[in-house]
Amino acid sequence: MDLYTLLREMADSWALLALTVFFVGAALWAFRPGSKVIHQDAANVIFKHDKKPGPVPGPSKEA
């Protein structure tokens, strides 16, 4: 058996299994019940220092 055939068989079987297990583990980690607060905080981080809009700089409309 040459090297290419050996690597091809490994990629077809064991690598696919390893990547599937990794994907399922990552999905379970992301959707675990305790992570809701962390995901809400990450989603709202762009609004953390949000201020109310003030006057727009530019020429006055009172002419």
C-alpha positions in Angstrom: 0.0 0.0 0.0 1.5 3.3 -1.0 1.4 6.5 1.2 -1.3 8.2 -0.8 -3.7 5.3 -0.4 -3.0 5.1 3.3 -3.5 8.8 3.8 -6.7 8.7 1.7 -8.2 6.0 3.8 -7.3 7.8 7.0 -8.9 11.0 5.7 -12.0 9.2 4.5 -12.7 7.5 7.8 -10.9 8.8 10.9 -10.6 12.4 9.9 -14.3 12.6 9.0 -15.1 11.0 12.4 -12.8 13.5 14.2 -14.3 16.5 12.5 -17.8 15.3 13.1 -17.1 14.8 16.8 -15.5 18.3 16.9 -18.5 19.9 15.2 -21.0 18.3 17.5 -18.9 19.3 20.6 -18.7 22.9 19.4 -22.4 23.0 18.7 -23.2 21.6 22.1 -20.8 24.1 23.7 -22.3 27.1 22.0 -25.9 26.1 22.7 -25.5 24.9 26.3 -28.0 26.4 28.8 -25.6 28.4 30.8 -24.2 30.4 27.8 -27.3 32.5 27.1 -26.1 35.4 29.3 -22.7 35.4 27.7 -24.2 35.4 24.2 -26.6 38.2 25.1 -23.7 40.3 26.5 -21.7 39.7 23.3 -24.6 40.7 21.1 -25.2 44.0 23.0 -21.5 45.0 23.4 -21.8 47.4 20.4 -24.4 49.4 22.4 -22.4 49.6 25.6 -21.3 53.2 25.2 -24.1 54.3 23.1 -25.2 57.9 23.7 -28.4 59.6 22.7 -28.0 61.4 19.3 -27.2 65.1 19.7 -27.4 67.9 17.2 -26.0 67.3 13.8 -23.0 69.6 13.1 -23.3 71.8 10.0 -25.1 74.9 8.8 -28.0 76.2 10.8 -31.5 76.0 9.3 -32.6 79.2 11.2 -32.1 81.6 8.4 
